[in-house]
Structures are given as C-alpha cells and as structure tokens.
C-alpha cells in the first residue's frame, strides 16, 4: 500500500533540532524574557513529540500559534518591520515552524530558516566571538541538512565533514567578494530600530556619584593608536563635555552650543593618533587638548569640545591631530557664565572664598589656595558619605571624602565664589597600552572630571584638584589611589598577570577584527585597489562588479560540471539502473510508461522476473511519489540484488 505524499518518515534523526536552538540562543540577550521563554517551550514541545513519537499538533493549532505570534509581536513592539519587530517575529515563527516539521521537506525548510535567524544576530552584535559562534551554527546547520537528504546515513560525523568542506570551499569566493565587492557607506545592519539603544559612558550632566558609578565598568570607551611612541598616561587628559551651568546640585553643559569662535593656538608639536570609538549613542569625541584640524563630519563647539554631527551609534574610526599644550581664549559670554553661582547655596564656601579674595585676589594665588585646601585632611574614595542641599559646604567642611567629581565641583565653586571664572571638564584620564597590538585602551573606569580656570595672562588653564588629594590617581591609575577594599572587582582581578595577558590578547584580536573586518570601508577598499594598481582605483566599481560576476560564473560552472549527467533524485537514479539492466536484455521501457504498467508487461514477457520487477516498481513508486525513506532504502537493496540473465532464444519483448 502506497503512503500518502508528505508522510512522516520513521523516527528521523533528532540532530536537526539542535541548529534552530543554537540559532535562536543569542537573541535571548535582546528579546523580552517572556518571549525567550515561549521560544524555549515551543522547542521543548517539539523535542518531546519527537522522542515519544506522538503526532504533531493539527493545522488549526499551528495556524493559531502563527497568528498569536504576529499579534504578540505587534502588541509588544508596535510593528514587525526592521530590527526591533522583525527579528522577534522571525525567531518566534521559526519555533512555531518546528511544530509543523513532520516530513524531511518541512525539516529542511526549518533549517534554512535557521540560517536567516542566525544571520539576524549581526543586527545586534558583530563581535569576533559572535562571528565564530555563528560560523559554528552555520556548520552544524549545513551538516543537519546533509543528514536529511535521501539515502543519507544516520551517523552525523560524515555529514559534519561534508559541511566543513562545503564551507571551506566557499572561503576564497567570500574573501574575494569581501575585498573587492563595492562597499556601502554604512553597514547593512544599520536599520531603523524604532528606539534608541541604551546610552553608555559620559553624559552632558554631572552630579556627585555619577563618575564613581561609571568607573565600576571595565567596558572599553575607545582605543587610540599614536604615530610614534605613546605619551605617558599621566599626561593624557581626554577632553569631553564641558559643563558650566550649576543649579546647586547638577552641572550642565554650556549654554553656547555653537561652533567655537574664540582664538585658540597650539603650542609645540601636535600629537597624531587614530581614535576608534565604541558605540555610545552620544556625539562626544575625545581629544588631547586643541584639535589641530577638524575631521570631516565633526564640529568644534564653544568650550573646545569636539563632537560628531550625529551620535556615535556604531564603531567609528577617526584620524586626529591635537596639541596637548595650547592657549585658549574666551568670549564675554563664556566668562560671564563661568562666574554664575546659584543663589542661596553653600554660604560657608562663599564666605571662605571671599575671605581669600580679600586677603589676596590674584587669580594664580587663589588657584593655589584652593589646591592647598585639598591637601589637608581630605580623602579619595568611591563611597563618600551622602551630601545635603548645600553639597559643597557638606563636602568641604563635614564629610571631606569624595571622588573626582566632588573635588572638581567644589574647586570650581570656590573659584567662582572668589571671582575667578571656572568650569568643569569631563572626559577620561590615562589609559593602558596593550603590548600585543600597541593600542592605548581607555575604559569607562578611566572616566574623570577636572577643572578649567580663566587666567588673564594664560587663558583657560587646566587644573586637576584630584591630583592634590590622590596624586597616585594621575600618576599610576585608579587602583593605586583607592583603598584596597574599594578597588572594583573588575580591576582587582586583573592584578594577576596571566589574567591581564589573556585579556590583552583577546582585546587585541577583537581590535584587529574591528579595524580590518568591520572597519573595512570604502576608503580602505580604494586604498587597497590603489596599492594594486591606480587604474583599479579609478574604476573600482567596474572592477568589483567584474570580480563578483566572475566568482558567480566560476560557481555556476563548477556546479554544472559537477552535476552534469547526474539525476538528483536518488529514486529515479535507482529506477533507471533497474530499467537499464532490462534494456540490455532487449526489454525497453517507454518514456511515457508508468512503473505499474511496466511491471505488468515485464511479468507477461518474463514471468521469472515478475516478482522482483513488481517489487522494485512498487518500491520506486513509494520512494518517488510518497517520499518514503524506508521505501528508498528497500529500493536500493532490491536493485542491488536484481541481476537478470538473458534467456536463450528470447528476443524483444512483444509488441512494445
């Protein structure tokens, strides 16, 4: 009895269920917890059904699940187009599809869908580690597809080898396309997301405790690679947001956010370096003093703050030159803003500063008195006592313990109260040279705040009050300045040399991946083509398209040569082998003749072959039209045993 088309194969191998699970696993970091839980439950449901041999849910259940999947995605995300809605819908439908996969055809479709689900992870994460993981998922998925082919063995090991060879065979073409195919101005994964990613790093506001919380993270803020030897870390003040407005609790950015108009001049030789910023959803760029040139798509704002014209939403590489030593002028508006104090706040601090001014009002000596104050009885700590409404008074005269933002804020308030224009500058201090690749790595734990005061004979002068309290913070880094019990765990663990070396090696590998793979843009492609031949660079698009077409032509040629003369369907191939053996006996099968008719006529002409011929024709019909794998294996055995002999005196079969 023939099975119906699309019938369930007898206990197929369960390895094919593994790739969909692995393809969806990285999405758990970006999906709501309930949605990840639903996907896991659907996968477990399908696994239990496969292990117990129970039938899959009916079509109405599957249709209902698919409609519910669309409804919940729309309810959660508002749309299912783009990264935020489309990817969750794709992941959810993959696991719904598993409940329909009762034939090899449906299972192969689910595996093909797994490729898309795995590829969509790159919309969130393009790191080296994730790329290696997804390559492994592609390898396992390809092996599962090979295992689900007709006549394929149940042992997964040969299919893993086949999948590995297939993937490696595509590497040369993939490399050629990567190097020479026309590069887009931005990566394909920059799709409208419908929401802004979580912001990291410094802000354009500052309150007591902001930076002390930020330094608990060892996430990389940016990397710098210097032309020549890198300066000493203690001299590296990476300038970020400049804060000049104070309401008694919070410092905010300068009111003037237009391009800088005041005079500025660099002193000495400019430092040249390449800055690679991590995504931060902010426009801040960090420079060592006065930029010698303004890179494309950037602006130099009032306060000498370099910003991008758009937020840094992807890893960005910028070539910079800047003067650590400079003379910076000020506008009338800047000086007026740098003297404003919120009325009614911190009366004790105001009284102290005014007494200094009455004694000696010279700006240089007022600056020095402010720094000398912090050298007596103040402590540097990550866990300062809480401050009240008069935060500066509480800090200077009561708690006397704080972090860099406490000292910068109190110093600027003192200077303003004494009549010296001052403002807070936030950014990063120092960094760590990675000996593996020579890049300076600046982390969120290097975040810092310092002061800038106006001196009539020198312009805006950089002053770091923290250096008066904890000079080790500037000279040897954060860990050297804090008490042992307060050193953040992420920093303390790296005191072990082998851990530090391991992290440096891994970060160097990641940096190489970021610079040469993710950072391989149109500019770098043109440099490569120019190095090969100036003519190639002049006709880059034509050359790139020619390379792509040539690669596709080679693949098509190899596929045609490899498949020429082969019949893809193994049932047809076996049946043709059977009829070819009969043809050598003079028994020809017409092209329009079906297997049952041919079996009947064979029985009339050769009764001795009737049983074997009828069995083979019936097995062929089941394997070919019912896609019955058991019948396919039986057909292969029957054809292998079929060895008909010519009968003496027998000619052609009747009236064919």
N, C-alpha and C positions, 0 to 999 in steps of 0.2 A: 504494500500500500504506500502510495507516494505521500510525503509530508507536504503540508501547505507551505507556500513561499514565505520566507522570513521566519521559519520555525526556529525555536530556541535550540541552540546546539547543546549537546550533552555535557554538562559541567565544564564550561570553558575555563581556562586558567584565570586565576584571580590577580595576576600581576598587573593587568591593565587598569585596575582600580587605584594603584599606587600613584601614577603620574598626575591624575586630577587632584589628588590630595596635596601633593607636593607643589603643584602649580598654584593652588589657591592659598597655601600656607603663608607666603609673605604678605598677602593682602590683609591678614589679620591685624597688622600694625596700623592700617589706615581705615579699616571698616569699624562701624559700631560693634560693641561687644555682642549684642543680641544677634546681629546679622552673621557674625563669625560662628556663633553657637548654632544657628539654624543650618548653616552650611555643613558643619561637623555632624549634626544629627542626620541630615539627608545622606551624607556619605556613609555613616554607620548603618543606617537603614538599608542602603543598597548592599553593603558588605554582609549583613546578617541574612538578607534574602539569598545572596549567592552561596553562603555557607550552608544554609538549611535547605536550599533547593525549592523554596516556596515561590509561587508566581509573583510577578511584579504587579504593582497597582494598575488598575484599569485605566483606559484613556481619559475618562472623565476626571479621575483623580489627578492625573498628570496635567491635564488642561487647567484644572482648578489651581494646582500649585503654581503653574506658569503665570496665570492671571494674578494670583496673590503676590507673586514675586514682583511683577510690574507695579502693582498697587502700592506695596510697601516701600519700594524704591522712590516712587513719585511722592509718597507721603513724607518720607524721610528727607529727601534731597530736593524735592520740588521739580526736578527734571531728570531725564536719563540720557542726556547728551553731554559729552565731554567727560572729564576725568572724575568729577565728584559723583555723578549719577550713572554714567555709562559703565564704568568699571564695576561698581557693586552689582548692577543688573547682570552684566556678563558673568561674573563669578557665581551669582545665585542661580542663573539659568543653567550653568554647567552642572551643578549638583542636582538640579531638577532633571536634567537630561539623563543622568545616570539611572534614574528610576525607569527610563524608557528603554535602556540599552539591553534588550533581551536577545539580540542577534549580533553576529560579528559586524554587520554593517553599521548598526547603531553604536556599537562599542568603538569602532574605528572613528566614527563621527565625533564621539565624546573625546577621544584622544586628540583629534585635530582641533577641537575647541579648546583643549588644554594648552595647545601652543599659543593661542591668542590670549588666554588668561595669563599665562606665564609672561608673555611679551608685555602685557599691560602693566606689569610691575615696574617697568622702566619709566612710566609716567610719574612714579614717586621716588624711585631710588635707582641711580645709575652707578653705584659704587663698584669697585673691583670685586669685593666679596659677593655682592648680589649677582654680578655678571657670571662669576664662576658657578654659583649655585644654579642659576637659570640655564647655564650650559649643561650642567648635570641633569636638570629636569628635561631638557630637550633630548639628551642622550637616552634617558630612560623611556621617554615617550616614544621615540623612534623605535627602540627595542620592543616595546609593547605592541606597536603597530606591526612590526615584523612577526611577532609571535601570533598575531591574529590573522595572518594570511593562511589560505587553504594549504594543506599538507605540511604546515609548519609544525615542528616538534614542540612539546610542552616545556622542554628544558630551556630556560631563559638565557643560559650562558652563551650559546652560539648567536643568539639574536642580539645580545649586548655587543659582541664582537662585530657583527654586521652593522649595527647602528654606529659604532665608533668609526668604522671605515667610511661609512657614508658621510658622517660629519667632517671627518678629516679631509675627505676628498673635496669638500666644498670650501675649505680654508683658502686655497690660492685665489679662487674667484672672489671670495668675500674680501680678502686683503686688497685685491686689485680694485674692487669697487669702492672700498673704504678710502683708498689713497687717491683715486683719480675720478670717481664719480662726482658731478657738481655738488659742492657743499651749499647748504642753505644758510641764510644769515643767522638763523636760530635753530636749536634742536627741535625735532618733531614733537617732543613731549611737552613743549610749552603750549598746551591747550588752555582755553578758558576754563578756569576751575570753579567759578561761581562764588568762591570765598577766598579770603586771604589766608595764606599759611601762617602758622604760628611764628611770631617775631622772636628773634634771639638777639643777644648782645646788648649794646648800649642803647639808651633812649635819649630823647631830647628834653627829658626832665630828670631831676636828681633829688632824692630825699635821703635822710640818714638811713643806712642799711641797704640801699639799692646795690651798690658795688660789692659790699661784703657778701650779699647773697649771690651775686653773679660769679664771684671767684670760686664758688663751690663746684663749678662746672669746668671740666678739662677739655670741653669741645674746642676745636680749632676755630679761631675767628678769621685768620688769614695767614698766608705764608709770604715771605719776602726772599728774593734771591738777588744779592748785590753784585754789581760789576766790580770785581776785585774783592779784597778782604772785607768782611763784615765789621762794622764798628762795635765797640764794646756795648753789651746790653744795657749798662747803666746810662748810656747817653741816648738811648732810643726812646724818645717820647713821641708816640704815635698819636698825632693830634686828631681829635674827632669833634663832636658837638661842643660849641662854645655857649655857656649859659650865663646870662647877665641879669635876668629878672628874678627877684626874690620876694616871696609873699610872707616870709616868716617861717615857712616850713619847706617849701619846694622851690628849687631853682629851675628856671625855664630858659629856652633858647632866646637869643637876642631878638628884639622886635624887628630889626632890619634883616630881612632875608633876601635882599637883592644882591647883585654881584658886587664884589669889593671895589671900591673907588679910591681908597686911600693909598698913599705912597707906601711902597714896600721894596726893600732892596736886600739881595742875598749877599752874604759875606763868606769868602773862602770858596773852595771848590764844591760844586754840587755833587751830592751822592746820587748815583744811578742804580736803580733797582726795579725789579719786576714784582708787582703785588698781585697775589692770587687770593681773591676774597671768597669766602664761603657764603652761600645764600643767607640773607639776614632780613629780607623784606624791608630794609631801610636804605636810604640813599647815601649813607656815610661812606666816605673813602678816607683812608688814614695815611697821613703824610708825616715826614720827619721835618717839620718846620715849613718854610716857604717854598711852594712849588716853583721850580724854575720854568716850567712850561705847563700849560693846561691841556691835558689829554683830550681827545675827541669825546663828545657826549658827556662832558663834565663841566661843572661851574665852580668858581672860587667865590664863595659868599663873603659878605662882611664878617669880620672876625677871623678871616683867613681859614675858613673851613671849606675843604674840597668835598663836593658832593656830586653824585651821578645825577643825570637828568631824569632818571627813572629808578625806582627801588631795585636793589640787587636781589633779584629773585632766582638767579642761577649763578653758578660759579663763574667768576669774572676775572680775567687776567688783564692787568693794566701796566704799561711801562711808564715809570715816573723818574723824575729827577728833582731833587729838592735841596734847599740849603738849611742845615740844622742851625746855623748861626745867621741871623737876619736882623734887620731893623724895620719895624712895622709901625706905621703912623696910625692916627686915629682921627675920626671925624668928630665934629662937635656933638652930634647925636650920640655917638658911642661913649664919649667921655661923660656926658650928662647921665646916660643910662647906667654907667658903671659907678655912679655915686648914690643912686637911689636906694633908700632903706625903707622897709615897711614901717609905717608909724606905729608907735606903741610897743614894739617888740624889743626885747633884750636890753632893758635900761642899764643894767650893770656893765655890759660890754660897751655900750655907748659912752658911759662915764669914764671907763678905763681908757678908751681910745682918745677921748677929748683931753684927758689929763696928759697923755703922751704928747698930744699936739701942742698943748700949751707949754710944755717943757721944751720941746724941740720939734718944730713942724717940718723939718727937712724930709722929703719922701724916702730917701735912702735910709736915714736913721729910724724912721717909723717902720719901714720894712724890716730892718734888723731887730727892732724891739719885738715885733710880732713873732719872728722866728725864735728869738731868745726865750720868749714866754713858753714855748712848747718844749724847750729843753729841760724844764724843771717840773718834775712830778707828773708828767703825762705818760700814758701807756698806749701801746698799739695792740689792738685786739679785734677779733672777728665778732665777739659777743659783748658789745658795750651795753651798759645799762640804758633803759629807755629814757627818752627826753620828754620834757613837758612842753607847754606852749612857748615858753621862752627857751628854745632849744639851744641857742648859742650860750646864753647865760648858764644853763644847766651844765653844758659840756665844759665850759671854761672854769667854772667856779665850784662845781659839785662832782660830777662823775669823772672828768679828766681822763677818760678812756674811750678810744674810738678807732675808727678805720680811716682810710684816706679821705673819704668824702666828708667826714666830720672835721678833719683838720683843714681841708681846702675851704669848706664853707665858713668855718669860724674865722679863718685868716682873712678871707675876702670881706667878711662883715666888719672885722676890726679895721681893715684898711679903709673901707668906705666911711666908717664912723670917724676915722682920723682925717678924712678929707683926701685920701689917695684913691683915685679910680682903680677899681679892681673887678675881676670876673673869674668865674670857674671854667676850667677847661677839662673835658673828659676825654678819655682815649685809652691807650694801653701803654704799659711801660715794659721795655725789655723784650724778652722772647728767648727761645732756646734754639741754638744751632743744631740741626740734625746732621751728625757726621756722615750719615750714609749718602745723602744727596746734596748736602751743603746748603739747604734752605733754612732760613730762620722761621721757626714756628711760633706764632703768637696765639695764645689761647684766651678763652674767656677769663681764666684765672689770672691773667695778666692785666685785667681791667684796672684803671687807675684814674684818680682825679687830682688835679693840681691847680695852682692859681696863676693869674696873669695880672700884673700891676702896671700902671702907667707911670713912667719916669720921664720927666720933661727932657732930660738930656739923652735918653736912650730909647724912648718909645715904649711899646709894650714889652715887658720883661717877664720871662718865665720864672716862676718861683714854686718850689715844691715843699710845702710845710711838712709833709710826711718825712722828708729826709732829716729834719731836725729831731723828730721823735724816734724814728726807726731807720737809721742810715743803712742798715743791712737790707731793708726792702729795696732800696735803689741799687745797692752795690752787688748783692748776691741773690736777690729774688725773694718771693713771698715766704717760702718755707724757712728761710734764715731769719726772718723778722718776727715770726709768730711764736708763741709758746708751744712747746711740743704737743700739748694736749689739744691745741686748737688747729693744728695743721690738718687741712681737709684730707680725707682718706685717699682721694684720687691722687693727691700729691705725695702723701706719706708712703703709699705702696711703691712708688717709683724710686724710692731711695735704694731699692735693691737693684744692683747693676744689671742682672740678667733680664729683669722686667723692663728696665729702661731701654736696653738694647733691642729687646723684642718689639717694643712699641715703636722705636725709631725705625726699625727695618720695615715694619708693617706700614707705618705712615709714609715712608719713602716710596714703597710700592704703590700706595694709594695716590701719592702725589704724581708719580710717573704716569699712572693711569689717567688722572685728571688732566695733566698737562698735554699728553701726547695722544690720548684717545678721545676723551670728552672735550678736550680743548683744541682738537684738530679742526680748525675752522677754515673759511675761505681764504683768509690771509695766509695761513700756513700752507694751504694747498698750492697757492700761487708761488710761494717761496720754493716749495719742492719742485714744481714744474720749471721755475726759472733756473734752479740748480741743474736740472736735467738738460734743458735747452730753452733759451729765451723765446724761441718760436712757439714752444709748447705753452708758455705762459700767455702769449698773445692770443692763442687760440685754445684757451683752457676748456671752454665749454664743448667745442667741437671734438677735442681730444678725449675728454671724459665720456662723451656720448659714444664715441667710436670704441673706447675700451669696454663700455657696458654692452654694446651690441656685439662686439667680438666675443666677449665672455658668454653671452647668451647663445651665440651661434655655436661655440665650442660645446656647450652643454647639450644643445639640441642635436648636434652631430654625434656626440657620444651616446646619447640616448637612442638615436636612430640606428647607429651601428650595433649597439648592444642589444636592441630589441628586434632587429630585422630578422624576419623569418620565424620569429617566436610567437606562439599563441599564448596570450596572457592567461586565459582561463585554463587551469590545470585539468578540469574535467574534459574540456574539448581536446586538449593535448593527448590525454589518455585514450579518448574515444577514437581519435584519428590514428593512434598507434594500432588500436584494435582493427579498424577498417583497413589500414594499410597491409596488415598481415593477411587479411582475407583477399585483398586485391592481388597479392602475389599468387593466390590460388585461382585467380580469374573471377573472383566474386567482387563485383564493383557496386558501390553504393551511390545512388543518385544524390545530387546536391539538395534536392527538394524532399528527400525521403526522411521521415522521422525514425527514431530508434525502434519504436514498436513495430512499424511496418517492415523495417529492415530485419528485425528479429524473426518476424513471421516468414518472410521469404527465404531467410537463411535456413530456417527449420525445414522448409519444403525442399530446398536444394541439398542440404547436408544434414540429415536427421542426427548424425553423430555429433554435430556441433550445436544442436538445438538448445540443449540445457545450458551450456556455457555461454552461448551467444545471447540467449534470453536473459540470463542473469546479468551479463555485462550491460546490455541495453537498458535494463530496468535500473541498475545502479547509476548509469550515466544520466538517466532522466531525473533521478532524485538528486544527484550531486549538482547537475547543471541548472535545473529549474527550481528545485526546492532549497538549494544551497545547504544541503545536508552534509556536514563534515564527516560524519560516520560513513555515509554512503561513498564519499570521495575516497576515504582510506580503503574501504572494501573494493572500490573500483580499481584502485591502483594494484591491490593484491590479485584481483581476478585477471586483469590484463597481463600482469607479470606471469601468471600461470598459463595463460592462453597461448598454446603453441600448436596450431592446427597443421596437419600433414595433408599433402595433395593425394587424392585417391587416384589410383591407376584407372585411366580411361575416362576420367571426368574432364569435361570441358567447361565452357562458360555456363553460368547459372541461367538456365531457362530464358524466357523472353524478357530481358531487362530493358 
